[in-house]
Amino acid sequence: MNTDVPNVSVSMPRTQKPPRLREARFEDYPQIASLASRFQLHMESFSAWQHLWTNNPAYREIQDKIPIGWVLEDSQGSIAGYLGNIPLSYELQGKRLLAATTRAWVVDSPYRPYSLLLLGTYFQQSNVDLFLSTTVNSQSAAAYCTFDGIPVPTGAWDRTLFWISDYQGFAESFLRRKGSGRAKALSYPISLGAFLRDRFKKRRFQRDGHRVPVLACSGFDQRFELFWTALRKRKPNVLLAVRNQQTLDWHFKFALEQGLAWIYTVEDQSGLLAYAVFLRHDFPPIGLRRTRLVDFQSLDQERAPDFLMAMLEAALMRCRQQSIHMLELAGPTPALERTLERAAPHHRQLSSWLFYYKARTPALEDRLKDPALWEPSLFDGDSSL
């Protein structure tokens, strides 16, 4: 979910009575949802929103020590601002770290000068090891920098790679975004041009003689628990969000129930070798239907590129079957881009860097400056929640 803090200012109005800051409560949901809807900020149902905490394995361990977020109340007791606070478990070099990610930062227009009060409170949490913000937009980036937020040191988190799976639908949504009043009619010649470009490029996901069998999976079973046990041993020097079966179930519960998440696996007789999760990320204002790769993990680093390419090909075919317009991958590294060259992706520049972090202690901050410690994805933070 994208944050919403346009025109953030640190100056306080002299005539506006300051709002009261307090911890958010579950019973605040109706007012929070109403406030979010006024600024076109997506808000899930109450059950899905409450699920972010009540069924969250990290929250269950420490629920008396961390708030679900904070609100700003005006003089009449109405909620004029909100920032969610979701705890997440990470591991690095055998140690468990508690991370917190922001969620749905929104403030009513008269109280925008107090926006930083919410963010400052979030960064003041003393029992959190790592602060992650993975849906930062152009309106909020400056605010995160104000509190010494640091761009994640690997991957290009200001652009994406994508493949078109429905050319006419993609072209029509593109023209709507440009404000065209004839988007439907003009989409046909434009889509033909994009189609011919891709045909000329001759995209290839899998190499001849090295085809990888990919299986679709309906949920997370015991195989994923065993996979996580092996993964954490293979990558002790990488900052990893916990991906045990319980956490994966919680993370993707509603998306799987609604058919918005796809799981693909590569297996052998010993069990899972790799998996990928793809998630719908539509943009309704322009009618864009989009699927994103949100997580990919492999136990075999040498074969990981082939596994990933095979899963991307499977997802692209499914996009075509379901008339989804595009398949997208965010934050590519240079090595990944070289791997994906033969698949001839398109490129999209974003308005800002998406992924910021801040360590609570200088020692952890110094360690996290090393790009080798990171394998960031849209599984991190709240990007795919």
C-alpha positions as CSV (number, residue, x, y, z in Angstrom):
1,M,0.0,0.0,0.0
2,N,1.4,3.4,-1.0
3,T,1.9,6.1,1.6
4,D,0.0,9.3,1.2
5,V,1.7,12.5,2.6
6,P,1.6,15.3,0.0
7,N,3.1,18.6,0.9
8,V,4.7,17.5,4.2
9,S,5.9,20.5,6.2
10,V,7.6,20.8,9.6
11,S,6.1,24.3,10.3
12,M,3.1,24.3,12.6
13,P,0.0,26.4,12.0
14,R,-0.6,29.1,14.6
15,T,-4.4,29.1,14.4
16,Q,-5.0,25.3,14.1
17,K,-5.4,23.6,17.5
18,P,-2.8,20.8,17.6
19,P,-4.2,17.3,17.3
20,R,-3.8,14.7,20.0
21,L,-1.4,11.8,19.2
22,R,-2.3,8.4,20.6
23,E,-1.9,4.7,19.8
24,A,-4.3,3.3,17.3
25,R,-6.9,0.7,18.4
26,F,-8.8,-1.9,16.4
27,E,-12.1,0.0,17.0
28,D,-10.6,3.0,15.1
29,Y,-11.0,1.1,11.8
30,P,-14.2,2.8,10.5
31,Q,-12.7,6.3,10.8
32,I,-9.3,5.2,9.5
33,A,-10.9,3.6,6.4
34,S,-13.1,6.7,5.8
35,L,-10.1,9.0,6.0
36,A,-8.1,6.7,3.6
37,S,-10.9,6.6,1.1
38,R,-11.1,10.4,0.9
39,F,-7.5,10.4,-0.4
40,Q,-8.0,7.4,-2.8
41,L,-5.8,5.2,-0.5
42,H,-6.8,1.5,-0.7
43,M,-8.0,0.1,2.6
44,E,-8.7,-3.6,3.1
45,S,-11.7,-5.0,4.9
46,F,-11.7,-4.9,8.7
47,S,-11.0,-8.6,8.9
48,A,-8.0,-8.3,6.5
49,W,-6.8,-5.2,8.4
50,Q,-7.0,-6.8,11.8
51,H,-5.4,-9.9,10.4
52,L,-2.2,-7.9,9.8
53,W,-1.6,-8.0,13.6
54,T,-3.8,-10.6,15.3
55,N,-2.6,-13.5,13.1
56,N,0.9,-12.1,12.6
57,P,3.5,-14.5,14.2
58,A,5.8,-11.6,15.0
59,Y,3.0,-9.6,16.7
60,R,1.8,-12.5,18.7
61,E,5.2,-12.8,20.4
62,I,5.4,-9.1,21.4
63,Q,1.8,-7.7,21.2
64,D,2.0,-6.0,24.6
65,K,5.2,-4.2,23.6
66,I,4.4,-2.7,20.2
67,P,1.4,-0.6,19.0
68,I,-0.6,-1.4,15.8
69,G,0.0,2.2,14.8
70,W,-0.8,5.8,15.8
71,V,-3.6,8.3,15.1
72,L,-4.1,12.0,15.3
73,E,-7.3,13.1,16.9
74,D,-8.8,16.6,16.3
75,S,-10.6,18.6,19.0
76,Q,-13.8,16.7,18.4
77,G,-12.2,13.4,18.8
78,S,-12.3,12.5,15.1
79,I,-9.3,10.8,13.5
80,A,-7.4,13.2,11.3
81,G,-4.3,11.1,10.7
82,Y,-3.0,7.5,10.8
83,L,0.1,5.5,10.4
84,G,0.1,1.7,10.8
85,N,3.0,-0.2,12.4
86,I,3.4,-3.8,11.5
87,P,6.1,-6.0,13.2
88,L,8.0,-8.5,11.1
89,S,10.7,-11.1,12.0
90,Y,14.0,-11.2,10.3
91,E,17.2,-13.2,10.7
92,L,20.8,-12.3,10.2
93,Q,23.9,-14.4,11.1
94,G,21.8,-16.7,13.3
95,K,20.2,-13.8,15.3
96,R,16.5,-12.9,15.2
97,L,15.8,-9.2,14.5
98,L,12.5,-7.4,15.1
99,A,11.6,-5.1,12.2
100,A,8.7,-2.7,11.9
101,T,7.2,-1.5,8.6
102,T,4.9,1.5,8.0
103,R,1.4,1.1,6.6
104,A,-1.1,3.5,5.1
105,W,0.3,6.9,6.2
106,V,-2.5,9.3,5.6
107,V,-3.3,12.7,7.2
108,D,-6.3,15.0,6.5
109,S,-5.4,18.2,4.7
110,P,-5.8,20.7,7.6
111,Y,-3.4,18.6,9.7
112,R,-0.7,17.9,7.1
113,P,1.8,19.9,9.1
114,Y,1.6,17.3,11.8
115,S,2.4,14.4,9.5
116,L,5.9,14.1,10.8
117,L,4.6,13.6,14.3
118,L,3.4,10.2,13.2
119,L,6.5,9.2,11.4
120,G,8.8,10.5,14.2
121,T,6.9,8.4,16.7
122,Y,7.3,5.3,14.5
123,F,11.1,5.8,14.4
124,Q,11.3,6.4,18.2
125,Q,10.4,2.8,19.0
126,S,13.1,1.5,21.3
127,N,12.4,-2.2,21.0
128,V,12.6,-2.4,17.2
129,D,15.9,-3.3,15.6
130,L,15.2,-2.4,12.0
131,F,12.7,0.0,10.4
132,L,11.6,-0.8,6.8
133,S,9.5,1.3,4.5
134,T,9.1,-0.4,1.1
135,T,6.2,1.6,-0.4
136,V,7.7,5.1,-0.2
137,N,6.4,7.4,-3.0
138,S,7.6,10.8,-4.3
139,Q,5.5,12.7,-1.8
140,S,6.9,10.9,1.2
141,A,10.6,10.3,0.3
142,A,11.8,13.6,1.7
143,A,10.1,12.8,5.0
144,Y,11.9,9.5,5.4
145,C,15.2,11.1,4.7
146,T,14.4,13.7,7.4
147,F,14.6,10.8,9.9
148,D,17.7,9.4,8.3
149,G,16.0,6.7,6.2
150,I,18.6,5.1,3.9
151,P,17.9,3.7,0.4
152,V,18.5,0.0,0.4
153,P,22.0,-0.5,-1.1
154,T,21.2,-3.1,-3.8
155,G,18.8,-3.3,-6.6
156,A,17.3,-0.5,-8.7
157,W,14.3,0.3,-6.6
158,D,13.3,3.3,-8.7
159,R,12.4,1.2,-11.8
160,T,10.9,-2.1,-12.9
161,L,11.1,-4.6,-15.7
162,F,7.9,-5.8,-17.3
163,W,6.4,-8.0,-20.0
164,I,3.2,-7.2,-21.8
165,S,0.7,-10.1,-21.7
166,D,-2.4,-8.4,-23.2
167,Y,-1.3,-5.7,-25.7
168,Q,-4.6,-4.0,-26.4
169,G,-5.5,-3.8,-22.7
170,F,-2.1,-2.5,-21.8
171,A,-2.2,0.1,-24.5
172,E,-5.6,1.3,-23.5
173,S,-4.6,1.7,-19.8
174,F,-1.5,3.6,-20.9
175,L,-3.6,6.0,-23.0
176,R,-6.0,6.5,-20.1
177,R,-3.1,7.5,-17.9
178,K,-2.0,10.0,-20.5
179,G,-5.6,11.5,-20.4
180,S,-6.6,10.4,-23.9
181,G,-10.3,10.6,-24.6
182,R,-10.0,8.0,-27.3
183,A,-8.1,5.4,-25.4
184,K,-10.1,2.4,-26.7
185,A,-9.8,3.4,-30.4
186,L,-6.2,4.4,-30.3
187,S,-5.1,1.3,-28.3
188,Y,-5.3,-1.0,-31.3
189,P,-2.6,0.6,-33.5
190,I,-0.4,1.2,-30.5
191,S,-0.8,-2.3,-29.2
192,L,0.2,-3.7,-32.7
193,G,3.4,-1.7,-32.6
194,A,4.3,-3.1,-29.1
195,F,3.4,-6.6,-30.2
196,L,5.6,-6.4,-33.3
197,R,8.5,-5.0,-31.2
198,D,8.3,-8.1,-28.9
199,R,8.1,-10.5,-31.8
200,F,11.2,-8.9,-33.4
201,K,13.1,-9.2,-30.1
202,K,12.3,-12.9,-29.9
203,R,12.2,-13.2,-26.2
204,R,13.4,-16.5,-24.7
205,F,12.9,-17.4,-21.1
206,Q,14.3,-20.9,-21.0
207,R,17.4,-22.1,-22.8
208,D,17.2,-24.9,-25.3
209,G,17.9,-28.2,-23.6
210,H,17.7,-26.7,-20.1
211,R,13.9,-26.5,-19.6
212,V,12.9,-26.5,-16.0
213,P,9.6,-28.2,-15.0
214,V,7.5,-25.7,-12.9
215,L,4.5,-26.8,-10.7
216,A,1.6,-24.6,-9.5
217,C,0.9,-24.8,-5.8
218,S,-2.4,-23.9,-4.0
219,G,-0.9,-23.1,-0.6
220,F,2.0,-23.4,1.8
221,D,2.4,-26.9,3.3
222,Q,5.1,-28.6,5.4
223,R,7.5,-28.6,2.4
224,F,7.9,-24.8,2.9
225,E,8.8,-25.3,6.5
226,L,11.5,-27.7,5.5
227,F,12.6,-25.3,2.7
228,W,12.9,-22.4,5.2
229,T,15.0,-24.6,7.5
230,A,17.4,-25.3,4.6
231,L,17.3,-21.7,3.3
232,R,18.4,-20.1,6.6
233,K,21.3,-22.5,6.8
234,R,22.3,-21.7,3.1
235,K,22.1,-17.9,3.6
236,P,23.3,-17.1,7.2
237,N,25.0,-13.9,6.1
238,V,21.9,-12.5,4.3
239,L,19.2,-10.4,6.0
240,L,16.2,-12.6,5.5
241,A,12.6,-12.1,6.4
242,V,11.4,-15.2,8.2
243,R,9.6,-17.4,5.7
244,N,8.4,-20.4,7.7
245,Q,5.1,-22.0,6.8
246,Q,3.2,-20.1,9.5
247,T,4.5,-16.7,8.3
248,L,3.9,-17.4,4.7
249,D,0.3,-18.5,5.5
250,W,-0.3,-15.3,7.4
251,H,1.4,-13.1,4.7
252,F,-0.6,-14.3,1.8
253,K,-3.8,-15.6,3.4
254,F,-6.3,-13.2,1.9
255,A,-4.5,-13.0,-1.5
256,L,-4.7,-16.8,-1.8
257,E,-8.3,-16.9,-0.8
258,Q,-9.2,-14.3,-3.4
259,G,-7.1,-15.9,-6.1
260,L,-4.8,-13.0,-6.3
261,A,-1.6,-14.8,-5.4
262,W,0.1,-17.6,-7.4
263,I,2.7,-20.0,-6.1
264,Y,5.1,-21.9,-8.3
265,T,7.7,-24.4,-7.3
266,V,10.6,-26.4,-8.7
267,E,11.1,-29.7,-7.0
268,D,13.1,-32.9,-7.0
269,Q,12.9,-36.1,-5.0
270,S,14.4,-34.4,-1.9
271,G,11.7,-31.7,-1.9
272,L,11.5,-28.0,-2.9
273,L,14.4,-26.5,-4.7
274,A,12.9,-23.1,-5.3
275,Y,9.6,-21.3,-5.2
276,A,8.2,-18.0,-6.4
277,V,5.1,-16.0,-5.4
278,F,3.3,-13.7,-7.8
279,L,0.7,-11.2,-6.7
280,R,-2.0,-9.1,-8.4
281,H,-1.2,-5.4,-8.2
282,D,-3.9,-3.7,-10.3
283,F,-4.3,0.0,-10.8
284,P,-8.1,0.5,-11.1
285,P,-8.1,4.3,-12.0
286,I,-6.8,3.5,-15.5
287,G,-8.1,-0.1,-15.7
288,L,-4.6,-1.6,-15.6
289,R,-4.5,-5.3,-14.6
290,R,-1.0,-6.3,-13.4
291,T,0.8,-9.1,-11.7
292,R,4.1,-8.7,-9.8
293,L,6.8,-11.1,-8.7
294,V,6.9,-10.5,-5.0
295,D,9.2,-13.3,-3.8
296,F,11.7,-15.8,-5.2
297,Q,13.9,-18.1,-3.2
298,S,16.2,-20.9,-4.3
299,L,18.4,-23.4,-2.5
300,D,20.6,-23.9,-5.5
301,Q,22.2,-20.5,-6.3
302,E,23.9,-21.8,-9.5
303,R,20.6,-22.9,-11.0
304,A,18.6,-20.1,-9.5
305,P,18.5,-18.0,-12.8
306,D,17.1,-20.9,-14.7
307,F,14.5,-21.6,-12.0
308,L,13.4,-17.9,-12.0
309,M,13.2,-17.7,-15.8
310,A,11.0,-20.8,-15.9
311,M,8.7,-19.4,-13.2
312,L,8.4,-16.0,-15.0
313,E,7.5,-17.8,-18.2
314,A,4.8,-19.8,-16.4
315,A,3.4,-16.6,-14.8
316,L,3.4,-14.8,-18.1
317,M,1.4,-17.6,-19.8
318,R,-1.1,-17.4,-16.9
319,C,-1.4,-13.7,-17.3
320,R,-2.3,-14.2,-21.0
321,Q,-4.9,-16.8,-20.1
322,Q,-6.5,-14.5,-17.6
323,S,-6.3,-11.3,-19.7
324,I,-4.0,-9.6,-17.3
325,H,-2.1,-6.8,-19.0
326,M,1.4,-7.1,-17.7
327,L,3.9,-9.0,-15.5
328,E,6.3,-6.9,-13.5
329,L,9.5,-7.3,-11.5
330,A,10.7,-4.4,-9.3
331,G,14.2,-3.5,-8.0
332,P,16.3,-5.5,-10.5
333,T,20.0,-5.9,-9.8
334,P,22.6,-5.6,-12.6
335,A,23.2,-9.3,-12.5
336,L,19.5,-10.1,-12.7
337,E,19.1,-7.7,-15.6
338,R,21.8,-9.4,-17.5
339,T,20.1,-12.8,-16.9
340,L,16.8,-11.4,-18.1
341,E,18.1,-9.8,-21.3
342,R,17.2,-12.8,-23.4
343,A,13.6,-12.4,-22.3
344,A,13.5,-8.9,-23.7
345,P,11.7,-7.0,-20.9
346,H,10.4,-3.5,-21.2
347,H,11.6,-0.9,-18.6
348,R,9.5,1.5,-16.4
349,Q,11.0,4.4,-14.4
350,L,9.3,5.1,-11.1
351,S,8.8,8.5,-9.5
352,S,10.9,7.7,-6.5
353,W,13.0,5.0,-4.7
354,L,10.6,2.6,-3.1
355,F,12.7,0.9,-0.4
356,Y,14.2,2.7,2.6
357,Y,15.5,1.3,5.9
358,K,16.9,2.5,9.2
359,A,18.8,0.5,11.8
360,R,18.2,1.4,15.5
361,T,21.9,0.9,16.5
362,P,25.0,2.2,14.9
363,A,26.5,-1.3,14.9
364,L,23.6,-2.7,12.9
365,E,23.6,0.3,10.6
366,D,27.3,-0.2,9.8
367,R,26.7,-3.9,9.0
368,L,23.8,-3.2,6.7
369,K,25.8,-0.8,4.5
370,D,27.2,-4.0,2.9
371,P,25.2,-4.8,-0.2
372,A,26.1,-8.4,0.1
373,L,23.9,-8.7,3.2
374,W,20.8,-7.8,1.3
375,E,18.5,-9.7,-1.0
376,P,15.5,-7.3,-1.0
377,S,12.2,-8.2,-2.6
378,L,8.6,-7.1,-2.5
379,F,8.1,-9.7,0.3
380,D,9.9,-7.2,2.6
381,G,8.0,-4.5,4.4
382,D,4.3,-4.2,3.5
383,S,4.7,-4.3,-0.3
384,S,2.8,-7.6,-0.6
385,L,0.7,-7.6,2.5
